[in-house]
Amino acid sequence: MIRLQEIKMLQTLHQSLSQSIPQAMKVYGSIFNIIRGNPFNLEVLVDSWPDYQTVITRPQKQEMMDDKDYYINSYHIFSKDFEKLPEILGSNSVINWKQSLTIQGCQNGLNEKIRDAVASKAIQMDYSKRFLYITNNAMKSNISKASKHEASTTENVKFRSTNDNFKPSLLDISHAELVNNNWKFGQNERSLRYIQRCLQNFPGFCLVDPEGKPISWILMEQTNEWRMGYTLPEYQNRGIAKQMMSAFMQYLQKSDIPFFTHVEEMNEYAHKLAKAIGFHFADCGWHEWKCTPAELL
Ligand SMILES: CC(C)(COP(=O)(O)OP(=O)(O)OC[C@H]1O[C@@H](n2cnc3c(N)ncnc32)[C@H](O)[C@@H]1OP(=O)(O)O)[C@@H](O)C(=O)NCCC(=O)NCCS
């Protein structure tokens, strides 16, 4: 695999990947952030250039220092040639199989190929297929125009709350613990550090109660995917998430920032919510492989 570093090449790749949306969604979102300052220190690998077939984004080596950190040790993949994938993915120079890690992609055929890649390795793999949600103009990103996340201003979160007791606000690092404690896939020290980093680098919205405590929130991660959306149980089913997330969507669209999200099959309310605010689901699905080497189990 070739490591693409030159900004012009990354821009060319990003532009080209827009033709493969939604399947290329995860790498497209990662490269968007790499071009805009690369806050998670990711790198881009392609099998050949300029006629690439496979693209992988992953953290740079110095980021993957903790062998048990699934949140940071994450790889995103898109391929137009599944035949060569087992060989590419099986290589330790592409994926560090000695670590616990996650691979994510939005293509139905990936599962079989990733299984082939790990078949001869002592690795426990948990596969999860979920619903990918996108909007019609989710890809209307313009990197040169896209505004930087302006954490210091509340101008971007002005929307009318249907209940005057609740005020829209921006999430910041002080909210990381609250988000982590309520994130089904978090609730540990590593996920807390990951959330803190997301909050420092990407936008997050919330609605706060009169004491200033968030009651509903949503944030973004390094591939521009919405994650960790939550409304405190006592405030659920009052239209709060719908209102707050619609405002988040408008903010991102106005700022030319691409976005998408995913929902687990059985999460009925989250499916309703996604559809109510203008997302529609994409057939290619959202896929994740959580891999743990036998010696780390
Ligand atoms: C999903 C979640 C964020 C929704 O928050 P919320 O503030 O209750 O959402 P809203 O009140 O705006 O409702 C959104 C939709 O879900 C429906 N809904 C929410 N709670 C419901 C309930 N208890 N019973 C029936 N419908 C419900 C609403 O009717 C609405 O659908 P509609 O537009 O078709 O009427 C919330 O249930 C939650 O925090 N769940 C746990 C975490 C989670 O699953 N996060 C999403 C990860 S993708």
PDBQT file of the ligand as one rigid body, heavy atoms in Angstrom, charges set to zero:
ROOT
HETATM    1  C1  LIG A 301     -33.132   7.850  20.568  1.00  0.00    +0.000 C 
HETATM    2  C2  LIG A 301     -33.304   9.008  21.525  1.00  0.00    +0.000 C 
HETATM    3  C3  LIG A 301     -32.031   9.908  21.442  1.00  0.00    +0.000 C 
HETATM    4  C4  LIG A 301     -34.522   9.841  21.158  1.00  0.00    +0.000 C 
HETATM    5  O1  LIG A 301     -34.553  10.988  21.967  1.00  0.00    +0.000 OA
HETATM    6  P1  LIG A 301     -35.932  11.737  22.284  1.00  0.00    +0.000 P 
HETATM    7  O2  LIG A 301     -35.615  13.108  22.781  1.00  0.00    +0.000 OA
HETATM    8  O3  LIG A 301     -36.776  10.874  23.158  1.00  0.00    +0.000 OA
HETATM    9  O4  LIG A 301     -36.570  11.809  20.835  1.00  0.00    +0.000 OA
HETATM   10  P2  LIG A 301     -37.855  12.596  20.337  1.00  0.00    +0.000 P 
HETATM   11  O5  LIG A 301     -38.781  12.837  21.497  1.00  0.00    +0.000 OA
HETATM   12  O6  LIG A 301     -37.408  13.777  19.562  1.00  0.00    +0.000 OA
HETATM   13  O7  LIG A 301     -38.554  11.525  19.404  1.00  0.00    +0.000 OA
HETATM   14  C5  LIG A 301     -37.979  11.074  18.211  1.00  0.00    +0.000 C 
HETATM   15  C6  LIG A 301     -38.898  10.015  17.615  1.00  0.00    +0.000 C 
HETATM   16  O8  LIG A 301     -38.890   8.842  18.451  1.00  0.00    +0.000 OA
HETATM   17  C7  LIG A 301     -40.193   8.557  18.945  1.00  0.00    +0.000 C 
HETATM   18  N1  LIG A 301     -40.054   8.168  20.357  1.00  0.00    +0.000 N 
HETATM   19  C8  LIG A 301     -39.117   8.563  21.235  1.00  0.00    +0.000 A 
HETATM   20  N2  LIG A 301     -39.340   7.977  22.433  1.00  0.00    +0.000 NA
HETATM   21  C9  LIG A 301     -40.459   7.218  22.296  1.00  0.00    +0.000 A 
HETATM   22  C10 LIG A 301     -41.205   6.381  23.180  1.00  0.00    +0.000 A 
HETATM   23  N3  LIG A 301     -40.819   6.220  24.459  1.00  0.00    +0.000 N 
HETATM   24  N4  LIG A 301     -42.290   5.752  22.693  1.00  0.00    +0.000 NA
HETATM   25  C11 LIG A 301     -42.682   5.893  21.411  1.00  0.00    +0.000 A 
HETATM   26  N5  LIG A 301     -42.013   6.695  20.514  1.00  0.00    +0.000 NA
HETATM   27  C12 LIG A 301     -40.921   7.332  20.956  1.00  0.00    +0.000 A 
HETATM   28  C13 LIG A 301     -40.943   9.868  18.818  1.00  0.00    +0.000 C 
HETATM   29  O9  LIG A 301     -42.319   9.648  18.701  1.00  0.00    +0.000 OA
HETATM   30  C14 LIG A 301     -40.337  10.448  17.548  1.00  0.00    +0.000 C 
HETATM   31  O10 LIG A 301     -40.895   9.793  16.400  1.00  0.00    +0.000 OA
HETATM   32  P3  LIG A 301     -41.899  10.522  15.392  1.00  0.00    +0.000 P 
HETATM   33  O11 LIG A 301     -41.206  11.721  14.863  1.00  0.00    +0.000 OA
HETATM   34  O12 LIG A 301     -42.155   9.473  14.358  1.00  0.00    +0.000 OA
HETATM   35  O13 LIG A 301     -43.074  10.853  16.245  1.00  0.00    +0.000 OA
HETATM   36  C15 LIG A 301     -33.516   8.498  22.992  1.00  0.00    +0.000 C 
HETATM   37  O14 LIG A 301     -34.536   7.511  22.969  1.00  0.00    +0.000 OA
HETATM   38  C16 LIG A 301     -32.289   7.928  23.649  1.00  0.00    +0.000 C 
HETATM   39  O15 LIG A 301     -31.488   8.668  24.232  1.00  0.00    +0.000 OA
HETATM   40  N6  LIG A 301     -32.098   6.601  23.548  1.00  0.00    +0.000 N 
HETATM   41  C17 LIG A 301     -30.941   5.923  24.121  1.00  0.00    +0.000 C 
HETATM   42  C18 LIG A 301     -29.655   6.232  23.339  1.00  0.00    +0.000 C 
HETATM   43  C19 LIG A 301     -29.817   5.973  21.858  1.00  0.00    +0.000 C 
HETATM   44  O16 LIG A 301     -30.398   4.974  21.460  1.00  0.00    +0.000 OA
HETATM   45  N7  LIG A 301     -29.261   6.900  21.062  1.00  0.00    +0.000 N 
HETATM   46  C20 LIG A 301     -29.344   6.827  19.614  1.00  0.00    +0.000 C 
HETATM   47  C21 LIG A 301     -28.143   6.161  19.076  1.00  0.00    +0.000 C 
HETATM   48  S1  LIG A 301     -28.254   6.071  17.304  1.00  0.00    +0.000 SA
ENDROOT
TORSDOF 0
